[in-house]
Structure formats: structure tokens, C-alpha cells
Amino acid sequence: MDSFLTRAKRVIHRATQPPLPPGAHERVRLARMPRYVETVTELPGFLFRIPDGPSFLSSWEEIFDREIYDFNAGAGPVRILDCGANVGVSCLFFSRRFPEAKITAFEPDPKIFAYLQGNLASGGCRNVELLAQAVWSENTTLRFQSEGADAGRVDAGGGKGLIEIPAVRLRDFLTGPVDLLKLDIEGAETVVLKDIAPNLHWVRHLFVEYHSFAAKPQTLGEIVQLLTDGGFRLHFQPMFPAPRPFIEVPSHLGMDMQLNIFGWREAAAG
């Protein structure tokens, strides 16, 4: 009798539990993988090649589970600028959500760009223009530190293993209505935002991943002032909040804070 009751309780318990997310076992595998080990996942519904399981899973949960980049499109064709496209998770979301959109994606890391290019070709994302360039405040060549996953960045110092990458002035792409401008450019956001400020009136929705580097001046105040002056309503989401910031602030890849900034305007761009 006890054995029957125990089994019955287990069945009832399983039946009352919320359903597991799609690909639950695959998610566990990716989360448990060591960093910077290449693998292939079928979470997108096709073979998707990635250089790092945990960082891909984090992006997937943000972009596809929580849909942080979703927005209501206005009338006319949708225009999206994806700056810092990485391996293509955000581009895949945009392409599926807005199949008629015109999407331009920038990714400066040549190794990561190869993943991006292959994944979008495998996924049949034909409405995405891919540019193997960084966005910056001028057309130039920059020194770049490749991290191996999703945190490569422009490096103004003299770090080891730097490569040279081409950069384009983002302001030149803001000459007409843009439904979403995504800036996930690992510390270059303040330089770029200052330069594109006169053209921000074209942008309806704006996402900025702000990076605060330990022992360096914080520029969050400049960004907030620039965006509010530009007519944006703002919302903030911390990436890794510190439970006791007066006592200890955790550091991640040299950063003591990462913040997702969402900006939107009610009136039509133009």
C-alpha cells in the first residue's frame, strides 16, 4: 500500500508541476558545458554552431524566452540595426518576428562573424545584411580584444592578442526611420551615442547595454542625459546586481556593472 501511495503521489506531483521549457535537457547540457568549447545546438530548430554554451544559453533565455527585444512595429517596413550581433541569436529573433524587415547586423570579431554568417545561412534568414565591422564615431581601423564568446571589445590600451578591425561610423546609417537600434558593443556605447545624438530622432526604440569598467570613470549619467534629451522614455534592468554593493561589488570580465537600458518614444520617428 505504501508503495502504491508513494507512486501515486509522484504521478500527482509531476502532473501539477509547470511544463519544462522546450529543449530542457539541451539547456542543462549547455549550462554545464565548460566555457569557450565549441558545440552545436538544435534549440533554434536547426543546427546552430556556437563557440560557448553558457553564453549562448544566457542570450537565448533573454532573447527568445523573455523576448527583451520585442516591440510593436508601426506602419510601413520595419528597419532594425543590430550592433553587436554575436553568433546570430538576436538576428534570428528579429528575422522570425519581422520576416519582412530590413535588418543590418554588425559584428567585428572575425571568428564570431563566421559563426554568425553560417548560422543565419542555415536558418534561412535572407533579410539580414551582415557587416564584419565595428560601429564607431568615424570610419577607421580599431584595435580589438577577442574574448572568444560574447564579450570581445575595442581596446584602447596595449593588451596582448589585439587584432585590427574595420569600423564604420554608425551615424551614417541613421538617415531615415529606424524601428529598433540595438547597441551591445561592450564599452563603445558612450562614444557612439555621443556621435549619433543629432540623428537619434530617427530611432523609435533603442536598446543599450551599458558597461561600467572597474577603476574607470562611469559614463551612465552622460548616456541617461543624452537619451532623455533625445526624447526617450527609459527603463533599466541590471545584469548582475550586487546584494551588498557597499561591502562588495562583483567583477565580471573587468566590469563592476552591466545595465540594460531600454528607450522608446511615443511619437513616430522623423
ZADO-1210 file (C-alpha; in nm, 4 decimals, padded with zeros to 6 digits):
<atoms>
<atom x="00.0000" y="00.0000" z="00.0000" code="MET" pos="1"/>
<atom x="00.2785" y="00.2407" z="00.0900" code="ASP" pos="2"/>
<atom x="00.4482" y="00.1721" z="-00.2407" code="SER" pos="3"/>
<atom x="00.1230" y="00.2407" z="-00.4307" code="PHE" pos="4"/>
<atom x="00.0623" y="00.5650" z="-00.2397" code="LEU" pos="5"/>
<atom x="00.4203" y="00.6780" z="-00.2995" code="THR" pos="6"/>
<atom x="00.3878" y="00.6169" z="-00.6752" code="ARG" pos="7"/>
<atom x="00.0517" y="00.7918" z="-00.6829" code="ALA" pos="8"/>
<atom x="00.1964" y="01.0970" z="-00.5063" code="LYS" pos="9"/>
<atom x="00.4791" y="01.1121" z="-00.7593" code="ARG" pos="10"/>
<atom x="00.2355" y="01.0993" z="-01.0507" code="VAL" pos="11"/>
<atom x="00.0218" y="01.3743" z="-00.8961" code="ILE" pos="12"/>
<atom x="00.3313" y="01.5836" z="-00.8226" code="HIS" pos="13"/>
<atom x="00.4548" y="01.5558" z="-01.1813" code="ARG" pos="14"/>
<atom x="00.1111" y="01.6361" z="-01.3184" code="ALA" pos="15"/>
<atom x="00.0850" y="01.9556" z="-01.1148" code="THR" pos="16"/>
<atom x="00.4300" y="02.0869" z="-01.1996" code="GLN" pos="17"/>
<atom x="00.4670" y="02.3592" z="-01.4653" code="PRO" pos="18"/>
<atom x="00.5819" y="02.2203" z="-01.8022" code="PRO" pos="19"/>
<atom x="00.9516" y="02.2194" z="-01.8707" code="LEU" pos="20"/>
<atom x="01.0676" y="02.4783" z="-02.1255" code="PRO" pos="21"/>
<atom x="01.1312" y="02.3497" z="-02.4781" code="PRO" pos="22"/>
<atom x="01.4664" y="02.1768" z="-02.5030" code="GLY" pos="23"/>
<atom x="01.5042" y="02.1448" z="-02.1245" code="ALA" pos="24"/>
<atom x="01.7653" y="01.8708" z="-02.1436" code="HIS" pos="25"/>
<atom x="01.9608" y="02.0654" z="-02.4065" code="GLU" pos="26"/>
<atom x="01.9553" y="02.3709" z="-02.1818" code="ARG" pos="27"/>
<atom x="02.1017" y="02.1681" z="-01.8966" code="VAL" pos="28"/>
<atom x="02.3759" y="02.0388" z="-02.1274" code="ARG" pos="29"/>
<atom x="02.4672" y="02.3883" z="-02.2444" code="LEU" pos="30"/>
<atom x="02.4675" y="02.5307" z="-01.8915" code="ALA" pos="31"/>
<atom x="02.7024" y="02.2584" z="-01.7700" code="ARG" pos="32"/>
<atom x="02.9495" y="02.2916" z="-02.0544" code="MET" pos="33"/>
<atom x="03.2909" y="02.4443" z="-01.9809" code="PRO" pos="34"/>
<atom x="03.3415" y="02.7922" z="-02.1219" code="ARG" pos="35"/>
<atom x="03.4841" y="02.8500" z="-02.4708" code="TYR" pos="36"/>
<atom x="03.4192" y="02.4992" z="-02.6020" code="VAL" pos="37"/>
<atom x="03.2600" y="02.4827" z="-02.9451" code="GLU" pos="38"/>
<atom x="02.9400" y="02.2844" z="-02.9824" code="THR" pos="39"/>
<atom x="02.6257" y="02.2585" z="-03.1918" code="VAL" pos="40"/>
<atom x="02.2764" y="02.3071" z="-03.0551" code="THR" pos="41"/>
<atom x="01.9319" y="02.2482" z="-03.2042" code="GLU" pos="42"/>
<atom x="01.7441" y="02.4882" z="-02.9753" code="LEU" pos="43"/>
<atom x="01.6616" y="02.7207" z="-03.2698" code="PRO" pos="44"/>
<atom x="01.5088" y="02.4272" z="-03.4597" code="GLY" pos="45"/>
<atom x="01.8125" y="02.3706" z="-03.6817" code="PHE" pos="46"/>
<atom x="02.1842" y="02.3100" z="-03.6309" code="LEU" pos="47"/>
<atom x="02.3278" y="02.6260" z="-03.4743" code="PHE" pos="48"/>
<atom x="02.7052" y="02.6364" z="-03.4227" code="ARG" pos="49"/>
<atom x="02.8322" y="02.8226" z="-03.1174" code="ILE" pos="50"/>
<atom x="03.1726" y="02.8830" z="-02.9544" code="PRO" pos="51"/>
<atom x="03.0438" y="02.8809" z="-02.5956" code="ASP" pos="52"/>
<atom x="02.7449" y="02.7003" z="-02.4446" code="GLY" pos="53"/>
<atom x="02.6761" y="02.9071" z="-02.1296" code="PRO" pos="54"/>
<atom x="02.6884" y="03.2472" z="-02.3040" code="SER" pos="55"/>
<atom x="02.4636" y="03.1219" z="-02.5852" code="PHE" pos="56"/>
<atom x="02.2117" y="02.9895" z="-02.3326" code="LEU" pos="57"/>
<atom x="02.2082" y="03.3219" z="-02.1469" code="SER" pos="58"/>
<atom x="02.1390" y="03.5049" z="-02.4739" code="SER" pos="59"/>
<atom x="01.8739" y="03.2551" z="-02.5777" code="TRP" pos="60"/>
<atom x="01.6850" y="03.2920" z="-02.2494" code="GLU" pos="61"/>
<atom x="01.6930" y="03.6708" z="-02.2708" code="GLU" pos="62"/>
<atom x="01.6022" y="03.6999" z="-02.6356" code="ILE" pos="63"/>
<atom x="01.3679" y="03.4073" z="-02.7037" code="PHE" pos="64"/>
<atom x="01.2260" y="03.3212" z="-02.3605" code="ASP" pos="65"/>
<atom x="01.1916" y="03.6717" z="-02.2166" code="ARG" pos="66"/>
<atom x="01.1688" y="03.8445" z="-02.5574" code="GLU" pos="67"/>
<atom x="01.3511" y="04.1533" z="-02.4320" code="ILE" pos="68"/>
<atom x="01.3902" y="04.2959" z="-02.7848" code="TYR" pos="69"/>
<atom x="01.0261" y="04.2628" z="-02.8884" code="ASP" pos="70"/>
<atom x="00.8353" y="04.5758" z="-02.9869" code="PHE" pos="71"/>
<atom x="00.5202" y="04.6782" z="-03.1690" code="ASN" pos="72"/>
<atom x="00.6006" y="04.7741" z="-03.5248" code="ALA" pos="73"/>
<atom x="00.4447" y="05.0831" z="-03.6758" code="GLY" pos="74"/>
<atom x="00.3144" y="05.1296" z="-04.0263" code="ALA" pos="75"/>
<atom x="00.5495" y="05.0699" z="-04.3155" code="GLY" pos="76"/>
<atom x="00.8569" y="04.8460" z="-04.3469" code="PRO" pos="77"/>
<atom x="01.0447" y="04.7573" z="-04.0292" code="VAL" pos="78"/>
<atom x="01.4089" y="04.8722" z="-04.0075" code="ARG" pos="79"/>
<atom x="01.6466" y="04.7260" z="-03.7471" code="ILE" pos="80"/>
<atom x="02.0148" y="04.7982" z="-03.6779" code="LEU" pos="81"/>
<atom x="02.1739" y="04.5196" z="-03.4716" code="ASP" pos="82"/>
<atom x="02.5112" y="04.6436" z="-03.3458" code="CYS" pos="83"/>
<atom x="02.6931" y="04.3578" z="-03.1785" code="GLY" pos="84"/>
<atom x="02.5103" y="04.0662" z="-03.3401" code="ALA" pos="85"/>
<atom x="02.7452" y="03.7990" z="-03.1986" code="ASN" pos="86"/>
<atom x="02.6563" y="03.4464" z="-03.3220" code="VAL" pos="87"/>
<atom x="02.3125" y="03.5458" z="-03.4515" code="GLY" pos="88"/>
<atom x="02.0572" y="03.4830" z="-03.1751" code="VAL" pos="89"/>
<atom x="01.9194" y="03.8379" z="-03.1899" code="SER" pos="90"/>
<atom x="01.9167" y="03.8404" z="-03.5720" code="CYS" pos="91"/>
<atom x="01.7273" y="03.5118" z="-03.5725" code="LEU" pos="92"/>
<atom x="01.4685" y="03.6560" z="-03.3345" code="PHE" pos="93"/>
<atom x="01.4263" y="03.9719" z="-03.5420" code="PHE" pos="94"/>
<atom x="01.4037" y="03.7763" z="-03.8672" code="SER" pos="95"/>
<atom x="01.1361" y="03.5432" z="-03.7308" code="ARG" pos="96"/>
<atom x="00.9420" y="03.8176" z="-03.5540" code="ARG" pos="97"/>
<atom x="00.9532" y="04.0567" z="-03.8516" code="PHE" pos="98"/>
<atom x="01.0105" y="03.8435" z="-04.1635" code="PRO" pos="99"/>
<atom x="00.9672" y="04.1430" z="-04.3963" code="GLU" pos="100"/>
<atom x="01.2050" y="04.3676" z="-04.2002" code="ALA" pos="101"/>
<atom x="01.5287" y="04.5089" z="-04.3332" code="LYS" pos="102"/>
<atom x="01.7950" y="04.4161" z="-04.0792" code="ILE" pos="103"/>
<atom x="02.1579" y="04.5290" z="-04.0788" code="THR" pos="104"/>
<atom x="02.3830" y="04.3419" z="-03.8381" code="ALA" pos="105"/>
<atom x="02.7350" y="04.4455" z="-03.7323" code="PHE" pos="106"/>
<atom x="02.9842" y="04.2017" z="-03.5781" code="GLU" pos="107"/>
<atom x="03.3540" y="04.2981" z="-03.5674" code="PRO" pos="108"/>
<atom x="03.5113" y="03.9799" z="-03.4252" code="ASP" pos="109"/>
<atom x="03.6169" y="03.7787" z="-03.7328" code="PRO" pos="110"/>
<atom x="03.5893" y="03.4432" z="-03.5537" code="LYS" pos="111"/>
<atom x="03.2445" y="03.5215" z="-03.4159" code="ILE" pos="112"/>
<atom x="03.1360" y="03.6654" z="-03.7518" code="PHE" pos="113"/>
<atom x="03.1990" y="03.3250" z="-03.9112" code="ALA" pos="114"/>
<atom x="02.9505" y="03.1692" z="-03.6656" code="TYR" pos="115"/>
<atom x="02.7001" y="03.4484" z="-03.7334" code="LEU" pos="116"/>
<atom x="02.7256" y="03.4089" z="-04.1090" code="GLN" pos="117"/>
<atom x="02.6918" y="03.0301" z="-04.1006" code="GLY" pos="118"/>
<atom x="02.4040" y="03.0256" z="-03.8536" code="ASN" pos="119"/>
<atom x="02.1901" y="03.2771" z="-04.0405" code="LEU" pos="120"/>
<atom x="02.2519" y="03.0946" z="-04.3687" code="ALA" pos="121"/>
<atom x="02.1449" y="02.7675" z="-04.2033" code="SER" pos="122"/>
<atom x="01.8367" y="02.9384" z="-04.0615" code="GLY" pos="123"/>
<atom x="01.7347" y="03.0854" z="-04.3958" code="GLY" pos="124"/>
<atom x="01.7490" y="03.4453" z="-04.2676" code="CYS" pos="125"/>
<atom x="01.7616" y="03.6218" z="-04.6019" code="ARG" pos="126"/>
<atom x="01.6502" y="03.9632" z="-04.4758" code="ASN" pos="127"/>
<atom x="01.9697" y="04.0269" z="-04.2762" code="VAL" pos="128"/>
<atom x="02.2602" y="04.2259" z="-04.4184" code="GLU" pos="129"/>
<atom x="02.5834" y="04.1222" z="-04.2424" code="LEU" pos="130"/>
<atom x="02.8751" y="04.3611" z="-04.1945" code="LEU" pos="131"/>
<atom x="03.2024" y="04.2383" z="-04.0452" code="ALA" pos="132"/>
<atom x="03.2716" y="04.5759" z="-03.8851" code="GLN" pos="133"/>
<atom x="03.2518" y="04.7578" z="-03.5550" code="ALA" pos="134"/>
<atom x="03.0328" y="05.0637" z="-03.5159" code="VAL" pos="135"/>
<atom x="03.2191" y="05.3748" z="-03.4057" code="TRP" pos="136"/>
<atom x="03.2236" y="05.7544" z="-03.4341" code="SER" pos="137"/>
<atom x="03.4212" y="05.7538" z="-03.7604" code="GLU" pos="138"/>
<atom x="03.5324" y="05.5259" z="-04.0423" code="ASN" pos="139"/>
<atom x="03.8631" y="05.3929" z="-03.9204" code="THR" pos="140"/>
<atom x="04.0611" y="05.0909" z="-03.8005" code="THR" pos="141"/>
<atom x="04.0473" y="04.9946" z="-03.4329" code="LEU" pos="142"/>
<atom x="04.2340" y="04.7588" z="-03.2031" code="ARG" pos="143"/>
<atom x="04.0115" y="04.4796" z="-03.0773" code="PHE" pos="144"/>
<atom x="04.0381" y="04.2215" z="-02.7986" code="GLN" pos="145"/>
<atom x="03.8590" y="03.8972" z="-02.8842" code="SER" pos="146"/>
<atom x="03.7177" y="03.7255" z="-02.5752" code="GLU" pos="147"/>
<atom x="03.6098" y="03.4074" z="-02.7518" code="GLY" pos="148"/>
<atom x="03.2371" y="03.4337" z="-02.6892" code="ALA" pos="149"/>
<atom x="03.0152" y="03.7394" z="-02.6459" code="ASP" pos="150"/>
<atom x="03.2436" y="03.9924" z="-02.4772" code="ALA" pos="151"/>
<atom x="03.5006" y="04.0986" z="-02.7373" code="GLY" pos="152"/>
<atom x="03.5671" y="04.4717" z="-02.7201" code="ARG" pos="153"/>
<atom x="03.7516" y="04.7665" z="-02.8644" code="VAL" pos="154"/>
<atom x="04.0745" y="04.8033" z="-02.6673" code="ASP" pos="155"/>
<atom x="04.2412" y="05.1431" z="-02.6411" code="ALA" pos="156"/>
<atom x="04.5220" y="05.0038" z="-02.4261" code="GLY" pos="157"/>
<atom x="04.8137" y="04.7809" z="-02.5039" code="GLY" pos="158"/>
<atom x="04.6678" y="04.4421" z="-02.4172" code="GLY" pos="159"/>
<atom x="04.8041" y="04.1176" z="-02.5593" code="LYS" pos="160"/>
<atom x="04.6437" y="03.9397" z="-02.8509" code="GLY" pos="161"/>
<atom x="04.4940" y="04.2508" z="-03.0070" code="LEU" pos="162"/>
<atom x="04.3808" y="04.2444" z="-03.3670" code="ILE" pos="163"/>
<atom x="04.2909" y="04.5264" z="-03.6024" code="GLU" pos="164"/>
<atom x="03.9320" y="04.5525" z="-03.7229" code="ILE" pos="165"/>
<atom x="03.7496" y="04.7892" z="-03.9608" code="PRO" pos="166"/>
<atom x="03.5000" y="05.0304" z="-03.8056" code="ALA" pos="167"/>
<atom x="03.2230" y="05.2351" z="-03.9636" code="VAL" pos="168"/>
<atom x="03.0507" y="05.5500" z="-03.8461" code="ARG" pos="169"/>
<atom x="02.7069" y="05.4440" z="-03.7226" code="LEU" pos="170"/>
<atom x="02.5744" y="05.7943" z="-03.7738" code="ARG" pos="171"/>
<atom x="02.5921" y="05.7367" z="-04.1496" code="ASP" pos="172"/>
<atom x="02.3287" y="05.4610" z="-04.1135" code="PHE" pos="173"/>
<atom x="02.0836" y="05.6846" z="-03.9272" code="LEU" pos="174"/>
<atom x="01.9449" y="05.8825" z="-04.2192" code="THR" pos="175"/>
<atom x="01.5867" y="05.7550" z="-04.2087" code="GLY" pos="176"/>
<atom x="01.3384" y="05.5898" z="-03.9704" code="PRO" pos="177"/>
<atom x="01.4767" y="05.3057" z="-03.7577" code="VAL" pos="178"/>
<atom x="01.2318" y="05.0946" z="-03.5590" code="ASP" pos="179"/>
<atom x="01.4979" y="04.9433" z="-03.3319" code="LEU" pos="180"/>
<atom x="01.8609" y="05.0354" z="-03.2725" code="LEU" pos="181"/>
<atom x="02.0389" y="04.7727" z="-03.0609" code="LYS" pos="182"/>
<atom x="02.3783" y="04.8691" z="-02.9151" code="LEU" pos="183"/>
<atom x="02.5556" y="04.5806" z="-02.7450" code="ASP" pos="184"/>
<atom x="02.9099" y="04.6944" z="-02.8194" code="ILE" pos="185"/>
<atom x="03.0995" y="04.6178" z="-02.4989" code="GLU" pos="186"/>
<atom x="03.2021" y="04.9600" z="-02.3750" code="GLY" pos="187"/>
<atom x="03.1947" y="05.1599" z="-02.7005" code="ALA" pos="188"/>
<atom x="02.8358" y="05.2718" z="-02.6390" code="GLU" pos="189"/>
<atom x="02.9168" y="05.6139" z="-02.4915" code="THR" pos="190"/>
<atom x="03.1462" y="05.7161" z="-02.7791" code="VAL" pos="191"/>
<atom x="02.8932" y="05.6033" z="-03.0375" code="VAL" pos="192"/>
<atom x="02.5899" y="05.7574" z="-02.8658" code="LEU" pos="193"/>
<atom x="02.7600" y="06.0953" z="-02.8377" code="LYS" pos="194"/>
<atom x="02.8290" y="06.0919" z="-03.2101" code="ASP" pos="195"/>
<atom x="02.4828" y="05.9786" z="-03.3213" code="ILE" pos="196"/>
<atom x="02.2959" y="06.2138" z="-03.0826" code="ALA" pos="197"/>
<atom x="02.1927" y="06.4555" z="-03.3632" code="PRO" pos="198"/>
<atom x="02.0373" y="06.1646" z="-03.5569" code="ASN" pos="199"/>
<atom x="01.8599" y="05.9856" z="-03.2722" code="LEU" pos="200"/>
<atom x="01.5295" y="06.1470" z="-03.3702" code="HIS" pos="201"/>
<atom x="01.5052" y="05.8783" z="-03.6390" code="TRP" pos="202"/>
<atom x="01.5010" y="05.5995" z="-03.3770" code="VAL" pos="203"/>
<atom x="01.1728" y="05.4738" z="-03.2262" code="ARG" pos="204"/>
<atom x="01.3099" y="05.2025" z="-02.9945" code="HIS" pos="205"/>
<atom x="01.6617" y="05.1876" z="-02.8534" code="LEU" pos="206"/>
<atom x="01.8457" y="04.9196" z="-02.6582" code="PHE" pos="207"/>
<atom x="02.1828" y="04.9951" z="-02.4991" code="VAL" pos="208"/>
<atom x="02.3878" y="04.7532" z="-02.2922" code="GLU" pos="209"/>
<atom x="02.5866" y="04.9837" z="-02.0659" code="TYR" pos="210"/>
<atom x="02.9252" y="04.8601" z="-01.9389" code="HIS" pos="211"/>
<atom x="03.0954" y="05.0081" z="-01.6334" code="SER" pos="212"/>
<atom x="03.4610" y="04.9086" z="-01.6075" code="PHE" pos="213"/>
<atom x="03.6145" y="04.8872" z="-01.2628" code="ALA" pos="214"/>
<atom x="03.8542" y="05.1727" z="-01.1730" code="ALA" pos="215"/>
<atom x="03.7443" y="05.3748" z="-01.4774" code="LYS" pos="216"/>
<atom x="03.5064" y="05.6730" z="-01.4831" code="PRO" pos="217"/>
<atom x="03.1408" y="05.5796" z="-01.5179" code="GLN" pos="218"/>
<atom x="02.9517" y="05.7383" z="-01.8063" code="THR" pos="219"/>
<atom x="02.5988" y="05.6267" z="-01.7216" code="LEU" pos="220"/>
<atom x="02.4965" y="05.9821" z="-01.6338" code="GLY" pos="221"/>
<atom x="02.6071" y="06.1079" z="-01.9757" code="GLU" pos="222"/>
<atom x="02.4090" y="05.8356" z="-02.1506" code="ILE" pos="223"/>
<atom x="02.0922" y="05.8971" z="-01.9484" code="VAL" pos="224"/>
<atom x="02.1112" y="06.2727" z="-02.0109" code="GLN" pos="225"/>
<atom x="02.1737" y="06.2203" z="-02.3812" code="LEU" pos="226"/>
<atom x="01.8787" y="05.9830" z="-02.4190" code="LEU" pos="227"/>
<atom x="01.6345" y="06.1892" z="-02.2161" code="THR" pos="228"/>
<atom x="01.7356" y="06.4992" z="-02.4123" code="ASP" pos="229"/>
<atom x="01.6683" y="06.2926" z="-02.7233" code="GLY" pos="230"/>
<atom x="01.3083" y="06.2368" z="-02.6160" code="GLY" pos="231"/>
<atom x="01.3298" y="05.8769" z="-02.4951" code="PHE" pos="232"/>
<atom x="01.1372" y="05.7254" z="-02.2061" code="ARG" pos="233"/>
<atom x="01.3800" y="05.4935" z="-02.0228" code="LEU" pos="234"/>
<atom x="01.3688" y="05.1634" z="-01.8377" code="HIS" pos="235"/>
<atom x="01.6651" y="04.9890" z="-01.6701" code="PHE" pos="236"/>
<atom x="01.7458" y="04.6243" z="-01.5945" code="GLN" pos="237"/>
<atom x="02.0666" y="04.5344" z="-01.4052" code="PRO" pos="238"/>
<atom x="02.2539" y="04.2344" z="-01.5421" code="MET" pos="239"/>
<atom x="02.4189" y="04.1141" z="-01.2199" code="PHE" pos="240"/>
<atom x="02.3011" y="04.3201" z="-00.9203" code="PRO" pos="241"/>
<atom x="02.5258" y="04.3218" z="-00.6138" code="ALA" pos="242"/>
<atom x="02.3405" y="04.2111" z="-00.2980" code="PRO" pos="243"/>
<atom x="02.5603" y="04.4348" z="-00.0781" code="ARG" pos="244"/>
<atom x="02.7242" y="04.6934" z="-00.3040" code="PRO" pos="245"/>
<atom x="02.8643" y="04.8986" z="-00.0113" code="PHE" pos="246"/>
<atom x="03.0504" y="04.5857" z="00.1040" code="ILE" pos="247"/>
<atom x="03.1384" y="04.4095" z="-00.2186" code="GLU" pos="248"/>
<atom x="03.0697" y="04.4634" z="-00.5874" code="VAL" pos="249"/>
<atom x="03.1339" y="04.1566" z="-00.8037" code="PRO" pos="250"/>
<atom x="03.3507" y="04.1995" z="-01.1102" code="SER" pos="251"/>
<atom x="03.2863" y="04.0243" z="-01.4412" code="HIS" pos="252"/>
<atom x="03.5421" y="04.0498" z="-01.7217" code="LEU" pos="253"/>
<atom x="03.6728" y="04.3709" z="-01.5651" code="GLY" pos="254"/>
<atom x="03.3250" y="04.5239" z="-01.5290" code="MET" pos="255"/>
<atom x="03.1637" y="04.6196" z="-01.1989" code="ASP" pos="256"/>
<atom x="02.8214" y="04.6806" z="-01.3552" code="MET" pos="257"/>
<atom x="02.6234" y="04.5931" z="-01.6654" code="GLN" pos="258"/>
<atom x="02.2905" y="04.7555" z="-01.7283" code="LEU" pos="259"/>
<atom x="02.0290" y="04.7026" z="-01.9964" code="ASN" pos="260"/>
<atom x="01.8785" y="05.0353" z="-02.0995" code="ILE" pos="261"/>
<atom x="01.5542" y="05.0409" z="-02.2983" code="PHE" pos="262"/>
<atom x="01.4423" y="05.3642" z="-02.4596" code="GLY" pos="263"/>
<atom x="01.1327" y="05.4427" z="-02.6625" code="TRP" pos="264"/>
<atom x="00.9351" y="05.7379" z="-02.7855" code="ARG" pos="265"/>
<atom x="00.5608" y="05.7587" z="-02.8283" code="GLU" pos="266"/>
<atom x="00.5624" y="05.9807" z="-03.1375" code="ALA" pos="267"/>
<atom x="00.6613" y="05.8478" z="-03.4777" code="ALA" pos="268"/>
<atom x="01.0246" y="05.8979" z="-03.5791" code="ALA" pos="269"/>
<atom x="01.1182" y="06.1513" z="-03.8418" code="GLY" pos="270"/>
</atoms>
